[in-house]
């Protein structure tokens, strides 16, 4: 028996269904290809940035390596025999003053900066006045000795040495020392009349 003739509406419906089935088939095929390509792609490994580390080297050895000066920021300087602390003294005999050692304990003006300038020399500066301790011969009148220790605005190099646990400071063969009754302005004057590291020409250094 021949098939009954179908209406145009029915045929149109069938055609639309077939088109939708074809579109769905193509869509699924495309998704399968994409998933397969993704599965075959190499994995991406996350990396962590690292900071380069520069090797540090020790600072160069200073020119004054071997200098026996203790490494302190500021110092008290005591006479090795009387234990008097070096302290600036105002004096009309010299424009910038002298140095005495009458204080049995340190005071505010007894602090000094001692700085190495070579393996054997240092400068000694009063933190109270900013003046440097220096040596001169016959530069100040009215003192018992011609070998005076004075304060000056110009840095002055002292040769530093050791005597047991004490320290010596000298210049031109004259040693920084204590002199009792050598000046009217102070009982114990610091001058340079000693020619060797005697008991009154040695000093102890402590951190101020």
C-alpha positions, 0 to 999 in steps of 0.5 A: 500500500503506497505511503500516504502523502504527508503535509508540508507542515509535517515535512518542515517539522522533520527537516527542522528536527534533522537540522537540530540533530546535525547541529548537536552532533557537530557541537559534541564533536567539536567539544571532544576535539577540544578536550582531547587537545587540552589533555595532550597539552604539556603541563605548565609548572609554576615557578617561584622567583628567587632573589639573587644573593650577592656575596659579601666580603670583609671590609679592607684592613685599615691602614692603622691595623695593629694599633693597640687602642681599644675600640671605644666610642669615647674614652676616660683617660686616667693617670696610671699612678694617681688615678686622676682623670684628664680634664681640660682646664681653662687658662690665660697662659694658653688661648685654648687651655691646658689639661689637668688630672685633679678629678678622682672620678670622671666629670662631664668634661672628662670625655675624649675621642681617641682616633688612630691615624696609623698603626702607631699614632692617634689623635686625642680630642676633648669632646667638651671643647673640641680641642686637640691635645698637643705637645709643644716646647717652650710655647707657654710661659709661667710653667715649671717645665718647657715641655707642655701639653696644650689644647689646640684646634689643629689635630696632633699625632701622638705615638701610642704604646703600651706598658703592661695594661697601661698606655703611653703617648709620646712625641719626639721622645717626650712622654705625656705625663702628670706633673704635680705642682707644675702650674698654679691653675691646677694641682696635677698638670698634664705635660710632657717632661718625662722621657720614658714610660715612668709610673707617672707617664702611663695611662689607663683607658676606659669606655666613657 
